Amino acid sequence: VQLVESGGGLVQPGGSLRLACAASGFTFDAYAIGWFRQAPGKEREEVSCIDDVLGDPYYADSVKGRATITRDNTKNQVTLQMNNLKPEDTAVYFCNNLGGNWPWGQGTQVTVSS
């Protein structure tokens, strides 16, 4: 299993980013995929996930209304569109299965600062 995250960067409060997770090494459309984040000094937390059957999304309260998760099973890719970013969204963002038990990728850094 290989997970490669991209799309992070430095953005001002209120800005937007589109994070992408490229996956390989497993049957992509058989798994729900989640986005997680880890801020400095904090534990990793799940912010969103999308199931494998109907593509139903889940959002943590912290991002609900500001995030949209989608998946493209033809490209083995999951994206997380983040809008109206806040300083508290600053973290390294990762994707993984819902249990978080695949090898973690390097993540993509999101920094929200003026």
PEKA-V909039 format. One record per helix or strand. SS is the DSSP state (A for helix, B for strand). FROM is the first residue (numbers start at 1). TO is the last residue. Records with the same first field share a line. If there is no record, write none. Layout:
SS = FROM-TO  FROM-TO
This chain:
B = 2-6  9-11  17-24  33-38  45-50  57-59  67-72  77-82  91-97  108-112
A = 28-30  87-89
